[in-house]
Amino acid sequence: MSEAASLNLYSGQPQHENFSRMKDLFPVGTLDPARSPHPFPTGNAIDLPDAFEFEGMTRPTKDFIGATDTSAILVLKKGEILFEKYALTGGPEVQWISWSVAKSFVSALVGIAVDEGLIADIEDPIDGYVPNLTGSAYGGVRIKDVLQMSSGARWNEDYSDPDSDINRFAAAITGGMGLDDFVAGMVRATEPGSLCQYNSADTQALGLLLVHSTGRSVTQYMQEKLYEPMGMESPGYWLLDSKGLEMAFGGLNMTARDFAKMGELFRNGGNWKGKQLVPEAWVKASIRPDAPHLQKGRVLVGGHVLPLGYGYQWWVPEGDRGEFSAIGVYNQFIYVDPTRGVVIVKLSANRAYGTSTDEATNREMETIAFLRDVAAATE
């Protein structure tokens, strides 16, 4: 764990050497390749656009890919690979750290547990399933509010502030405190269901919900409900804390091709090769901001507003194409444009990420602009 503690995140240092080998730095839970793997077929190859427009300026694609330390770009159209390229320490068999892309996987698992009756209703208070959350910020809070990052728990997700909650949360993992203890010690700041305040501890609370409701670890439940039936081709890994609990908020390590399968699953309404793995109604609810505080321009991240809407642990860009995306720090993306039938995975180690709260360093909206142009290039 000492080497893991020395990653020095959000410092401006290159991270691609670390993000490709997190399984060697942390204890992990292992996801086994499916007994019947599903390789994506190859379609008609495309090239990436030479440039794209963002904030009234033309941005050269080559420069953008290099500046964001891009390790993988994979483009699917209706389940066929049209473009695949790796750089730095990326590769088709390299498990890359998901960061908050993992949140969308956790949400899908919650939806499956609801469908199986293991969770009766997302209107239920989460501490009805996780007793040690009673008396914390999560006591009496609806599971739905936790899914929508609206728990009301006090939180600061400012990556550039070494004293922020997210950085203390990360320090707790390597310092010996269990993630369950950290979450159980949180206090309330706002009325649940009134403010969408991006909060990685909310996802960790959902991980606890899965463990208590299913009687299995997140790794075990995901192996059975997603990894095996979706035909994942390579091993995957969940990073674990000192108590063996999965880092549900951001500790999933998979290949670009296997990450893309989650985009395909949700593009197809939760149906995988004729089998409904995630209820269609859950998928629709996951990618639709259904209250005013979840709309574009209302979602707070690290004290600033991000111009995206929020669903059940999925981000929703503005527009009428029905786009949605799983997004993680350092520019990890599973982007879905269902109108075009496109799924794009971008795995990155943008070294400037988190050195400020500004778009100029974090480049998330710029990445969405780039991905939109790539999707358009598939037509």
C-alpha positions as CSV (number, residue, x, y, z in Angstrom):
1,M,0.0,0.0,0.0
2,S,2.9,2.4,0.5
3,E,3.6,2.6,-3.2
4,A,0.0,3.2,-3.9
5,A,0.0,6.0,-1.3
6,S,2.8,7.7,-3.3
7,L,0.9,8.1,-6.5
8,N,0.7,11.8,-5.8
9,L,-2.5,12.4,-7.7
10,Y,-3.6,15.8,-9.0
11,S,-0.1,17.1,-8.8
12,G,0.6,17.5,-12.5
13,Q,2.9,14.5,-12.6
14,P,2.5,11.9,-15.5
15,Q,0.3,9.0,-14.3
16,H,0.0,6.6,-17.3
17,E,2.6,4.2,-15.9
18,N,0.5,3.9,-12.7
19,F,-3.0,3.7,-14.3
20,S,-2.1,0.7,-16.3
21,R,-0.9,-1.3,-13.3
22,M,-3.1,-0.4,-10.4
23,K,-3.7,-4.1,-9.7
24,D,-0.1,-4.3,-8.8
25,L,-0.3,-1.4,-6.3
26,F,-3.5,-2.3,-4.4
27,P,-5.1,-5.5,-3.2
28,V,-7.8,-6.5,-5.6
29,G,-10.9,-8.6,-6.2
30,T,-10.6,-10.5,-9.5
31,L,-13.2,-10.7,-12.2
32,D,-12.7,-13.8,-14.3
33,P,-13.0,-13.7,-18.1
34,A,-16.4,-15.1,-19.3
35,R,-16.5,-18.8,-20.2
36,S,-17.9,-17.7,-23.6
37,P,-16.2,-14.4,-24.4
38,H,-17.7,-12.0,-26.9
39,P,-15.2,-10.3,-29.1
40,F,-16.6,-7.3,-31.1
41,P,-16.5,-7.8,-34.8
42,T,-14.7,-5.3,-37.1
43,G,-16.7,-3.0,-39.3
44,N,-15.7,-0.4,-41.9
45,A,-12.7,1.4,-40.5
46,I,-12.9,5.2,-40.0
47,D,-10.2,7.9,-39.2
48,L,-10.6,10.3,-36.4
49,P,-11.4,13.9,-37.6
50,D,-8.3,16.0,-38.0
51,A,-9.8,18.7,-35.8
52,F,-12.9,19.6,-33.8
53,E,-14.6,22.8,-32.6
54,F,-14.7,23.8,-29.0
55,E,-15.6,27.2,-27.6
56,G,-15.4,28.8,-31.0
57,M,-11.9,27.5,-31.7
58,T,-10.5,24.7,-33.9
59,R,-8.7,22.1,-31.8
60,P,-6.3,19.7,-33.6
61,T,-7.1,16.2,-32.7
62,K,-3.5,15.0,-32.5
63,D,-2.7,17.8,-30.1
64,F,-5.7,17.1,-27.9
65,I,-5.0,13.3,-27.7
66,G,-1.4,14.0,-26.7
67,A,-2.1,16.7,-24.2
68,T,-4.7,14.5,-22.4
69,D,-2.2,11.6,-22.2
70,T,-4.7,9.4,-24.1
71,S,-3.9,5.7,-23.7
72,A,-6.9,4.2,-25.7
73,I,-9.6,5.3,-28.1
74,L,-12.2,2.7,-29.2
75,V,-15.1,3.5,-31.4
76,L,-18.1,1.1,-31.9
77,K,-20.9,1.5,-34.3
78,K,-23.8,-0.9,-33.7
79,G,-21.5,-3.2,-31.9
80,E,-18.7,-3.2,-34.5
81,I,-15.2,-1.8,-34.1
82,L,-14.6,1.1,-36.5
83,F,-11.5,2.6,-34.8
84,E,-9.1,1.3,-32.1
85,K,-5.8,2.9,-31.1
86,Y,-3.6,2.6,-28.1
87,A,-0.7,4.7,-26.9
88,L,1.6,5.2,-23.8
89,T,1.0,2.2,-21.6
90,G,-2.4,1.3,-23.0
91,G,-3.2,-1.8,-25.1
92,P,-6.0,-4.2,-26.0
93,E,-5.1,-6.4,-23.0
94,V,-4.3,-3.7,-20.5
95,Q,-6.6,-3.1,-17.6
96,W,-6.9,0.6,-17.1
97,I,-8.3,2.3,-13.9
98,S,-11.9,3.4,-14.4
99,W,-12.0,6.1,-11.7
100,S,-15.6,7.3,-11.6
101,V,-16.7,5.4,-14.7
102,A,-17.1,2.6,-12.1
103,K,-20.0,4.5,-10.6
104,S,-22.2,3.6,-13.7
105,F,-21.4,-0.1,-13.2
106,V,-22.4,0.2,-9.5
107,S,-25.7,1.8,-10.5
108,A,-26.4,-1.0,-13.0
109,L,-25.8,-3.6,-10.2
110,V,-28.2,-1.7,-7.9
111,G,-30.8,-1.9,-10.7
112,I,-30.3,-5.6,-11.0
113,A,-30.7,-6.1,-7.3
114,V,-33.9,-4.1,-7.3
115,D,-35.2,-6.3,-10.2
116,E,-34.3,-9.4,-8.2
117,G,-36.2,-8.2,-5.2
118,L,-33.1,-8.0,-3.0
119,I,-33.7,-4.2,-2.8
120,A,-37.4,-3.7,-2.4
121,D,-37.7,-0.1,-3.6
122,I,-35.3,2.8,-4.2
123,E,-37.7,5.0,-2.2
124,D,-36.5,3.0,0.9
125,P,-34.0,4.6,3.2
126,I,-30.5,3.3,2.5
127,D,-29.8,2.7,6.2
128,G,-32.7,0.2,6.3
129,Y,-30.3,-2.1,4.4
130,V,-27.0,-0.8,5.8
131,P,-27.6,-0.4,9.6
132,N,-24.2,1.2,10.4
133,L,-25.3,4.2,8.3
134,T,-28.0,5.0,10.8
135,G,-27.1,8.2,12.6
136,S,-24.8,9.3,9.7
137,A,-25.5,11.7,6.9
138,Y,-27.2,8.8,5.2
139,G,-29.7,8.0,7.9
140,G,-33.2,8.1,6.5
141,V,-32.0,9.1,3.0
142,R,-33.8,7.5,0.0
143,I,-31.7,5.2,-2.1
144,K,-32.8,7.2,-5.1
145,D,-31.3,10.4,-3.7
146,V,-28.0,8.5,-3.2
147,L,-28.1,7.3,-6.8
148,Q,-28.6,10.9,-7.9
149,M,-25.8,12.3,-5.9
150,S,-28.3,14.2,-3.8
151,S,-27.9,12.6,-0.4
152,G,-27.3,15.9,1.4
153,A,-24.0,14.6,2.9
154,R,-21.4,17.3,3.4
155,W,-18.7,16.9,0.7
156,N,-16.1,18.7,-1.3
157,E,-14.9,16.9,-4.5
158,D,-12.2,19.5,-5.2
159,Y,-9.2,17.5,-6.5
160,S,-6.9,20.5,-6.4
161,D,-7.5,21.0,-2.6
162,P,-5.3,18.5,-0.6
163,D,-7.7,19.0,2.4
164,S,-10.9,18.3,0.4
165,D,-13.2,15.4,1.3
166,I,-12.3,13.4,-1.8
167,N,-8.6,13.6,-1.0
168,R,-9.2,12.7,2.6
169,F,-11.3,9.8,1.3
170,A,-8.4,8.6,-0.8
171,A,-6.0,8.9,2.1
172,A,-8.3,6.8,4.3
173,I,-7.9,3.9,1.8
174,T,-4.2,3.8,2.1
175,G,-4.0,4.9,5.7
176,G,-5.9,1.9,7.1
177,M,-9.4,3.3,7.7
178,G,-12.1,1.3,6.1
179,L,-14.3,3.0,3.5
180,D,-17.4,1.8,5.5
181,D,-16.1,3.7,8.6
182,F,-15.5,6.8,6.6
183,V,-18.9,6.9,5.1
184,A,-20.6,6.1,8.4
185,G,-18.9,9.1,9.9
186,M,-20.2,11.6,7.4
187,V,-22.6,14.4,8.4
188,R,-25.4,16.1,6.7
189,A,-25.1,19.6,5.0
190,T,-28.3,20.0,2.9
191,E,-31.8,18.5,2.7
192,P,-31.7,15.2,0.8
193,G,-33.1,15.4,-2.7
194,S,-32.6,19.1,-3.0
195,L,-29.1,19.6,-4.3
196,C,-27.0,17.5,-6.7
197,Q,-23.6,17.7,-5.1
198,Y,-21.2,15.3,-6.8
199,N,-20.0,13.0,-4.0
200,S,-17.9,9.9,-4.4
201,A,-19.0,8.7,-0.9
202,D,-22.5,8.4,-2.2
203,T,-21.3,5.7,-4.6
204,Q,-19.4,4.0,-1.8
205,A,-22.7,4.0,0.2
206,L,-24.3,2.2,-2.8
207,G,-21.5,-0.3,-2.7
208,L,-22.3,-1.0,0.9
209,L,-26.0,-1.3,-0.1
210,L,-25.0,-4.0,-2.6
211,V,-23.0,-6.0,-0.1
212,H,-25.7,-5.9,2.5
213,S,-28.6,-6.6,0.2
214,T,-27.0,-9.3,-1.9
215,G,-24.9,-11.0,0.7
216,R,-22.0,-11.0,-1.7
217,S,-19.1,-8.7,-2.5
218,V,-19.4,-6.3,-5.3
219,T,-16.9,-8.4,-7.2
220,Q,-18.9,-11.5,-6.8
221,Y,-22.2,-9.9,-7.8
222,M,-20.7,-8.2,-10.8
223,Q,-19.1,-11.5,-11.9
224,E,-22.4,-13.2,-11.9
225,K,-24.7,-10.5,-13.2
226,L,-22.5,-8.6,-15.7
227,Y,-19.0,-9.9,-16.3
228,E,-20.0,-13.5,-17.2
229,P,-23.2,-12.9,-19.2
230,M,-21.7,-10.0,-21.2
231,G,-18.8,-12.1,-22.4
232,M,-16.0,-10.1,-20.9
233,E,-12.8,-11.1,-22.6
234,S,-10.1,-10.3,-20.1
235,P,-9.7,-10.4,-16.3
236,G,-10.9,-7.4,-14.5
237,Y,-10.0,-6.1,-11.0
238,W,-11.7,-4.1,-8.3
239,L,-9.3,-2.3,-6.0
240,L,-9.9,-3.1,-2.3
241,D,-9.5,-1.1,0.9
242,S,-7.7,-2.4,4.0
243,K,-10.8,-4.4,5.0
244,G,-11.2,-6.0,1.6
245,L,-14.1,-3.8,0.6
246,E,-14.3,-2.7,-3.1
247,M,-13.6,1.0,-3.9
248,A,-17.0,1.2,-5.5
249,F,-16.6,4.9,-6.3
250,G,-13.7,4.4,-8.7
251,G,-11.7,1.2,-8.4
252,L,-12.6,-0.9,-11.4
253,N,-9.9,-1.9,-13.8
254,M,-10.8,-3.3,-17.2
255,T,-9.7,-3.3,-20.8
256,A,-11.1,-0.7,-23.3
257,R,-13.0,-3.4,-25.1
258,D,-14.6,-4.7,-22.0
259,F,-15.5,-1.1,-20.8
260,A,-17.2,-0.7,-24.2
261,K,-19.5,-3.5,-23.4
262,M,-21.2,-1.5,-20.7
263,G,-21.8,1.3,-23.2
264,E,-23.3,-1.3,-25.6
265,L,-25.5,-2.8,-22.9
266,F,-27.0,0.6,-22.1
267,R,-27.2,1.6,-25.8
268,N,-29.4,-1.4,-26.2
269,G,-31.6,-0.7,-23.2
270,G,-30.0,-3.2,-20.9
271,N,-30.4,-6.0,-23.3
272,W,-27.3,-8.1,-24.2
273,K,-27.7,-10.5,-27.2
274,G,-31.3,-11.1,-26.5
275,K,-31.1,-11.3,-22.7
276,Q,-32.3,-8.5,-20.5
277,L,-29.5,-8.1,-18.0
278,V,-30.5,-4.7,-16.6
279,P,-34.2,-3.7,-16.6
280,E,-35.1,-1.4,-19.5
281,A,-36.9,0.9,-17.2
282,W,-33.8,1.2,-15.0
283,V,-31.7,2.1,-18.0
284,K,-34.1,4.8,-19.0
285,A,-34.3,6.2,-15.5
286,S,-30.5,6.1,-15.2
287,I,-29.9,8.5,-18.1
288,R,-32.7,11.0,-17.5
289,P,-32.4,13.9,-15.0
290,D,-35.9,13.8,-13.5
291,A,-35.9,16.7,-11.1
292,P,-34.9,20.4,-11.4
293,H,-31.8,20.1,-9.2
294,L,-30.4,17.4,-11.6
295,Q,-30.6,19.5,-14.8
296,K,-27.7,21.0,-16.7
297,G,-26.2,24.0,-14.9
298,R,-27.4,22.8,-11.5
299,V,-24.9,20.0,-10.7
300,L,-22.1,21.0,-8.4
301,V,-18.6,19.4,-8.6
302,G,-16.0,20.6,-6.2
303,G,-17.9,23.8,-5.6
304,H,-18.3,24.7,-9.3
305,V,-21.2,24.0,-11.7
306,L,-20.7,21.4,-14.5
307,P,-22.8,22.0,-17.5
308,L,-24.2,18.5,-17.6
309,G,-27.3,16.8,-16.2
310,Y,-27.2,13.8,-13.9
311,G,-29.2,10.5,-13.6
312,Y,-28.4,7.4,-11.7
313,Q,-24.6,7.7,-11.7
314,W,-24.6,8.7,-15.4
315,W,-23.9,12.1,-16.9
316,V,-26.3,13.6,-19.5
317,P,-25.0,16.2,-22.0
318,E,-27.3,18.9,-23.3
319,G,-29.1,18.2,-26.6
320,D,-31.7,16.2,-28.3
321,R,-29.7,13.1,-29.3
322,G,-30.2,11.2,-26.1
323,E,-26.4,11.1,-25.4
324,F,-25.1,9.9,-22.0
325,S,-21.7,9.1,-20.6
326,A,-19.9,7.5,-17.7
327,I,-17.1,9.9,-16.8
328,G,-14.0,9.5,-14.6
329,V,-11.2,11.8,-13.5
330,Y,-8.2,12.2,-15.7
331,N,-10.6,11.9,-18.7
332,Q,-12.0,8.4,-18.6
333,F,-15.1,8.2,-20.8
334,I,-17.7,5.7,-21.9
335,Y,-19.7,7.9,-24.3
336,V,-23.0,6.7,-25.9
337,D,-24.8,8.4,-28.8
338,P,-27.8,6.0,-29.2
339,T,-29.2,8.0,-32.2
340,R,-26.1,7.1,-34.2
341,G,-25.6,3.7,-32.6
342,V,-22.2,4.8,-31.4
343,V,-20.2,3.9,-28.2
344,I,-16.8,5.5,-27.7
345,V,-14.3,4.6,-24.9
346,K,-11.5,7.1,-24.1
347,L,-9.0,6.1,-21.5
348,S,-6.5,8.8,-20.4
349,A,-4.1,10.1,-17.8
350,N,-4.4,13.8,-18.4
351,R,-1.6,15.0,-16.1
352,A,-3.1,18.4,-15.7
353,Y,-6.4,17.1,-14.3
354,G,-7.3,18.3,-10.9
355,T,-4.5,20.8,-10.7
356,S,-7.3,23.4,-10.8
357,T,-11.1,23.4,-11.0
358,D,-11.0,24.9,-14.5
359,E,-12.1,23.4,-17.8
360,A,-8.7,24.5,-19.2
361,T,-7.0,21.8,-17.1
362,N,-9.7,19.2,-16.7
363,R,-11.0,19.3,-20.3
364,E,-14.2,17.3,-19.7
365,M,-16.5,19.5,-21.9
366,E,-13.7,19.6,-24.5
367,T,-13.6,15.8,-24.5
368,I,-17.4,15.7,-25.0
369,A,-17.0,18.0,-28.0
370,F,-14.3,15.7,-29.4
371,L,-16.4,12.6,-28.9
372,R,-19.4,14.2,-30.6
373,D,-17.3,14.9,-33.7
374,V,-15.9,11.4,-33.6
375,A,-19.5,10.0,-33.4
376,A,-20.5,12.2,-36.4
377,A,-17.6,10.8,-38.4
378,T,-19.1,7.4,-38.3
379,E,-22.0,8.4,-40.6
